[in-house]
Amino acid sequence: MTEHPPTAEHRFAHTHEPPTVGLTRSFDDLSPTVRTIATDAVVSRDHSVPVALCAIAGTVATHIEDQVATGTVLQTTADNTVPETPAERLEAASPTELEGVLEAASLLEAYVQIRVALLESDRYSEDEQRDAAILASDFLHAAAYEPIADCGVPARRASELYQVLTSGSGTLAVQFLHAEGAETEQELSAVDANGDTDGSAHADNTNESMPPQAVLGGITATLGATAVGASAEIRTALERYGQSLSAVLCQASSESVPADRHETTVRALAGETGPTPTETDNCCPTTETHLERAREACHTLEGCLGSTGDRGPLAYLERATRIPFHHES
C-alpha cells in the first residue's frame, strides 16, 4: 500500500494541541493562563463539526465540479482503498487546498467556544480568568487568518478566503452582541458596518436569528467550498447547509441531548460505514425547520450535479440530517 503523508486533519485528529509548528510557537509566547485557555478551546477532530463541515464542503464542491466537467467520480484514496476512521476519510477526500482552511476552521471554532462560554456560563467567573479568556479568544481569532497564507491557492482565491473570514467575523460579532443583549441599535450597526453590510456573503440574510455556533458552521463550510474554487451557487448552498445543521446541534445541546451527537455528526459527514441513522418524528418544530433547510440545501447541490452525476459525498450530507437529534427520555 502506498504511504501518504499525514494531512492536518489526520495529524490532529485526537489532540488539543495548537494546529501547526508556527502556531505552536505563537501559543508558547502567551502567558501560561492564556495559553492554557487557548489550547483547551481547540476541539479534537473527532468532535469538531465545524472542521468536518469545512472538509466535506470542499469535498462535495470538488466532486460536483469534477462530475460536471469530466464525469469522474472521486476516489477515496490514491490506491482506491477505504480509510478506516472518520479523520482518515476526511483526509483522503480533502484536496490539498483544504489543509490550511481546516486549521483556520479549528482556530475559529476555538474562538467561538471561548466567547460563548464567556456569555453563557460561569466558567470564567473571576475577573482574572475572564480577562485571560478574552485575550485567548482574541489571539485565536487573529490566528485563524494565518493558515490561509499557506493554503497554496491562487492569490484571488486566497483573497476570497480572507473575505469569508472577515465578513464572518463581523457577523459573529453581531451575534455575540445579540447574545449579550446589546442595548442600542447603534451598537449593532457599528459592528455590522465592519462585517457583511449587504448580506451578500451569507445565505438567506437570516444570520441575525442564528446562534453563533450556527454562523460558525456556515463560515467553515464556505471556507471549504471557497478553497477549492466552488461556484457562488455551490458556496451558498453549502453555507446554508452548515448553518442549518449546526443550528440543529445547538438546539439539541440546549435540550440536554448527549454530547456524542457531535461525534455522530462528524462520522456521518465523514461517510463512515455503520448503521444508517433514521429520521425521527420527535424533533421540536425549530429543529425540524433547520433540518428541512439543510435538506433543501442538499437538493440544491444535487441540482448542480445534474441527473447523470454520481451523488458520492452528497449522500453524507443527507445522511447527517437523519441523525436522531431529539432528546431520548
C-alpha positions as CSV (number, residue, x, y, z in Angstrom):
1,M,0.0,0.0,0.0
2,T,1.3,3.4,-0.9
3,E,2.3,5.6,2.1
4,H,0.7,9.0,2.2
5,P,2.0,11.9,4.3
6,P,-0.4,12.9,7.1
7,T,-2.5,16.0,6.5
8,A,-3.6,18.5,9.1
9,E,-6.9,16.6,9.6
10,H,-5.1,13.3,10.3
11,R,-2.2,14.7,12.4
12,F,-4.5,16.5,14.9
13,A,-7.4,14.1,15.0
14,H,-7.1,13.4,18.7
15,T,-5.3,16.3,20.2
16,H,-6.0,19.6,21.8
17,E,-2.6,21.0,20.8
18,P,-2.2,24.0,18.6
19,P,-2.5,23.0,14.9
20,T,0.9,23.9,13.4
21,V,4.5,24.3,14.3
22,G,4.4,28.0,13.6
23,L,1.2,28.5,15.7
24,T,2.7,26.4,18.5
25,R,5.5,28.9,18.8
26,S,2.9,31.6,18.9
27,F,1.0,29.7,21.6
28,D,4.2,29.5,23.6
29,D,4.5,33.2,23.6
30,L,1.3,33.5,25.5
31,S,1.2,33.7,29.3
32,P,0.6,30.3,31.0
33,T,-3.0,31.1,31.9
34,V,-3.9,32.5,28.5
35,R,-2.1,29.6,26.7
36,T,-4.0,27.0,28.8
37,I,-7.3,28.6,27.9
38,A,-6.5,28.8,24.2
39,T,-5.2,25.3,23.9
40,D,-8.1,23.8,25.8
41,A,-10.5,25.5,23.5
42,V,-9.2,23.7,20.4
43,V,-11.6,20.8,19.9
44,S,-10.4,17.3,19.0
45,R,-11.1,16.4,15.3
46,D,-13.5,13.6,16.1
47,H,-15.8,16.0,17.8
48,S,-15.4,19.1,15.6
49,V,-18.4,19.6,13.5
50,P,-17.1,23.0,12.0
51,V,-13.9,21.3,10.8
52,A,-16.0,18.3,9.4
53,L,-18.2,20.8,7.6
54,C,-15.2,22.6,6.1
55,A,-13.8,19.3,4.9
56,I,-17.0,17.9,3.4
57,A,-17.8,21.2,1.8
58,G,-14.5,21.2,-0.1
59,T,-15.0,17.5,-1.0
60,V,-18.6,18.0,-2.2
61,A,-17.7,21.1,-4.2
62,T,-14.8,19.3,-5.9
63,H,-16.9,16.3,-6.6
64,I,-19.7,18.3,-8.3
65,E,-17.2,20.2,-10.4
66,D,-15.4,17.0,-11.4
67,Q,-18.7,15.3,-12.2
68,V,-20.0,18.2,-14.3
69,A,-16.7,18.7,-16.1
70,T,-15.4,15.2,-16.7
71,G,-17.9,12.7,-15.2
72,T,-15.1,11.4,-13.0
73,V,-16.0,10.1,-9.6
74,L,-13.7,11.0,-6.7
75,Q,-11.7,8.1,-5.4
76,T,-11.5,7.6,-1.6
77,T,-7.7,7.3,-1.6
78,A,-4.9,7.3,-4.2
79,D,-4.7,3.5,-4.1
80,N,-8.6,3.1,-4.1
81,T,-8.7,1.7,-0.6
82,V,-11.2,2.8,2.1
83,P,-9.9,4.6,5.1
84,E,-10.9,3.1,8.5
85,T,-11.5,6.2,10.6
86,P,-13.6,9.4,10.1
87,A,-10.4,11.5,10.3
88,E,-8.7,9.4,7.6
89,R,-11.8,9.6,5.4
90,L,-11.8,13.3,5.7
91,E,-8.0,13.3,4.9
92,A,-8.4,11.1,1.9
93,A,-11.3,13.2,0.5
94,S,-9.8,16.6,1.2
95,P,-7.9,18.4,-1.5
96,T,-4.5,19.8,-0.6
97,E,-6.0,23.3,-0.6
98,L,-8.1,22.3,2.4
99,E,-5.3,21.8,4.9
100,G,-4.9,25.4,5.7
101,V,-8.6,26.1,5.9
102,L,-9.1,23.1,8.2
103,E,-6.7,24.8,10.6
104,A,-8.4,28.1,10.2
105,A,-11.8,26.5,10.9
106,S,-10.4,24.8,14.1
107,L,-9.0,28.1,15.4
108,L,-12.1,30.0,14.7
109,E,-14.1,27.3,16.4
110,A,-11.9,27.7,19.5
111,Y,-12.5,31.4,19.4
112,V,-16.3,30.9,19.3
113,Q,-16.1,28.3,22.1
114,I,-14.5,30.8,24.5
115,R,-16.8,33.7,23.5
116,V,-19.9,31.5,24.0
117,A,-18.6,30.3,27.4
118,L,-18.0,33.9,28.5
119,L,-21.6,34.8,27.6
120,E,-23.4,31.7,28.7
121,S,-21.5,30.1,31.6
122,D,-19.6,30.9,34.8
123,R,-16.5,29.1,33.6
124,Y,-14.5,32.3,33.7
125,S,-16.3,33.9,36.6
126,E,-13.3,35.5,38.3
127,D,-12.0,38.8,36.8
128,E,-8.5,37.5,36.1
129,Q,-9.9,34.4,34.4
130,R,-12.3,36.4,32.3
131,D,-9.6,38.8,31.2
132,A,-7.4,35.8,30.3
133,A,-10.2,34.2,28.3
134,I,-10.8,37.4,26.4
135,L,-7.1,37.6,25.5
136,A,-7.1,33.9,24.5
137,S,-10.2,34.4,22.3
138,D,-8.7,37.5,20.6
139,F,-5.5,35.5,19.9
140,L,-7.4,32.6,18.4
141,H,-9.4,34.9,16.3
142,A,-6.3,36.6,14.9
143,A,-4.5,33.2,14.5
144,A,-7.4,31.9,12.3
145,Y,-6.2,34.1,9.5
146,E,-2.6,32.8,9.5
147,P,-3.1,29.4,7.8
148,I,-4.8,30.9,4.8
149,A,-1.4,32.1,3.6
150,D,-0.2,28.5,3.5
151,C,-3.1,27.1,1.5
152,G,-1.2,27.2,-1.8
153,V,-4.2,28.6,-3.7
154,P,-4.2,31.4,-6.3
155,A,-4.0,34.9,-4.9
156,R,-7.5,35.8,-5.9
157,R,-8.9,32.7,-4.1
158,A,-6.8,33.5,-1.1
159,S,-8.3,37.0,-1.1
160,E,-11.8,35.4,-1.2
161,L,-10.9,33.2,1.8
162,Y,-9.9,36.3,3.7
163,Q,-13.1,37.9,2.8
164,V,-15.1,35.0,4.0
165,L,-13.3,35.2,7.4
166,T,-13.6,39.0,7.6
167,S,-17.4,39.1,6.8
168,G,-17.9,36.0,9.0
169,S,-16.1,37.6,11.9
170,G,-18.3,40.7,11.6
171,T,-21.4,38.5,11.6
172,L,-20.2,36.6,14.7
173,A,-19.5,39.9,16.4
174,V,-23.1,40.9,15.8
175,Q,-24.3,37.6,17.1
176,F,-22.3,37.9,20.3
177,L,-23.8,41.4,20.8
178,H,-27.3,39.9,20.3
179,A,-26.5,37.2,22.8
180,E,-25.2,39.7,25.3
181,G,-28.3,41.8,24.9
182,A,-26.9,44.9,23.2
183,E,-28.8,48.0,24.5
184,T,-29.0,50.1,21.3
185,E,-29.4,49.6,17.6
186,Q,-26.4,51.9,17.2
187,E,-24.1,49.3,18.8
188,L,-25.3,46.7,16.4
189,S,-24.9,49.0,13.4
190,A,-21.4,49.9,14.4
191,V,-20.3,46.3,14.5
192,D,-22.2,45.3,11.3
193,A,-20.5,48.1,9.4
194,N,-17.2,46.3,9.9
195,G,-18.7,43.0,8.6
196,D,-21.1,42.0,5.9
197,T,-23.2,45.1,5.4
198,D,-25.2,44.0,2.4
199,G,-25.6,40.3,3.4
200,S,-24.2,39.2,0.0
201,A,-21.7,36.9,1.6
202,H,-24.2,35.0,3.6
203,A,-27.1,32.7,2.7
204,D,-30.7,34.0,3.1
205,N,-29.6,37.0,5.2
206,T,-31.0,35.2,8.3
207,N,-27.9,35.2,10.4
208,E,-29.4,37.6,12.8
209,S,-31.6,34.9,14.2
210,M,-28.9,32.2,14.2
211,P,-26.8,31.4,17.3
212,P,-23.0,32.0,16.9
213,Q,-22.3,28.2,16.6
214,A,-24.7,28.1,13.5
215,V,-23.0,31.1,12.0
216,L,-19.7,29.4,12.6
217,G,-20.9,26.3,10.7
218,G,-21.8,28.4,7.7
219,I,-18.5,30.2,7.7
220,T,-16.4,27.0,7.9
221,A,-18.5,25.3,5.2
222,T,-18.0,28.4,3.0
223,L,-14.3,28.3,3.7
224,G,-14.0,24.7,2.5
225,A,-16.0,25.4,-0.7
226,T,-14.1,28.6,-1.4
227,A,-10.7,26.9,-1.0
228,V,-11.4,24.6,-3.9
229,G,-12.9,27.3,-6.2
230,A,-16.6,26.4,-6.0
231,S,-19.2,28.4,-7.8
232,A,-21.3,31.0,-5.9
233,E,-24.4,28.7,-6.0
234,I,-22.5,25.8,-4.5
235,R,-20.9,28.0,-1.8
236,T,-24.3,29.5,-0.9
237,A,-25.9,26.0,-0.6
238,L,-23.1,24.7,1.5
239,E,-23.2,27.7,3.8
240,R,-26.9,27.2,4.3
241,Y,-26.3,23.5,5.0
242,G,-23.6,24.3,7.5
243,Q,-25.7,26.9,9.3
244,S,-28.7,24.7,9.5
245,L,-27.0,21.5,10.7
246,S,-25.1,23.5,13.3
247,A,-28.3,25.2,14.4
248,V,-29.8,21.7,15.0
249,L,-26.8,20.7,17.1
250,C,-27.0,23.9,19.1
251,Q,-30.8,23.4,19.7
252,A,-30.1,19.7,20.6
253,S,-27.4,20.8,23.1
254,S,-29.9,23.2,24.8
255,E,-32.2,20.3,25.3
256,S,-29.6,18.2,27.1
257,V,-29.1,15.8,24.2
258,P,-25.9,13.7,24.8
259,A,-22.7,15.3,23.5
260,D,-21.9,12.3,21.3
261,R,-24.3,13.8,18.8
262,H,-21.4,15.9,17.7
263,E,-19.2,12.9,17.2
264,T,-22.0,11.0,15.4
265,T,-22.5,14.0,13.1
266,V,-18.7,14.1,12.3
267,R,-18.8,10.4,11.5
268,A,-21.8,10.9,9.2
269,L,-20.2,13.7,7.4
270,A,-17.1,11.7,7.0
271,G,-19.1,8.9,5.4
272,E,-18.1,6.3,8.0
273,T,-19.8,2.9,7.4
274,G,-22.1,1.7,10.1
275,P,-25.9,1.6,10.9
276,T,-27.7,4.2,8.9
277,P,-29.2,6.9,11.1
278,T,-33.0,7.1,10.9
279,E,-35.2,10.1,10.7
280,T,-37.3,10.8,13.8
281,D,-40.7,12.4,14.2
282,N,-39.9,13.6,17.8
283,C,-37.9,16.7,16.8
284,C,-39.2,20.0,18.1
285,P,-40.6,22.4,15.4
286,T,-37.5,24.6,15.4
287,T,-35.1,21.6,14.9
288,E,-37.3,20.2,12.1
289,T,-37.2,23.6,10.4
290,H,-33.4,23.7,10.5
291,L,-33.2,20.1,9.2
292,E,-35.6,20.9,6.3
293,R,-33.4,23.8,5.4
294,A,-30.3,21.5,5.4
295,R,-32.1,19.0,3.2
296,E,-33.2,21.8,0.8
297,A,-29.5,22.8,0.5
298,C,-28.7,19.1,-0.3
299,H,-31.4,19.2,-3.1
300,T,-29.9,22.4,-4.5
301,L,-26.4,20.7,-4.6
302,E,-27.9,17.7,-6.3
303,G,-29.4,20.1,-8.9
304,C,-25.9,21.5,-9.5
305,L,-24.7,17.9,-10.0
306,G,-27.3,17.1,-12.6
307,S,-29.3,13.9,-13.2
308,T,-26.4,11.9,-14.6
309,G,-23.9,12.6,-11.9
310,D,-22.9,10.2,-9.1
311,R,-24.0,11.6,-5.7
312,G,-20.8,10.5,-4.0
313,P,-20.2,12.5,-0.8
314,L,-23.5,14.3,-1.3
315,A,-25.0,11.3,0.4
316,Y,-23.0,12.1,3.5
317,L,-24.7,15.5,3.8
318,E,-28.2,13.9,3.5
319,R,-27.3,11.2,6.0
320,A,-26.2,13.7,8.6
321,T,-29.7,15.2,8.6
322,R,-31.2,11.8,9.5
323,I,-29.4,11.5,12.8
324,P,-32.0,11.3,15.7
325,F,-31.3,14.7,17.3
326,H,-34.2,14.6,19.7
327,H,-33.9,14.0,23.4
328,E,-34.2,10.4,24.2
329,S,-36.1,10.1,27.5
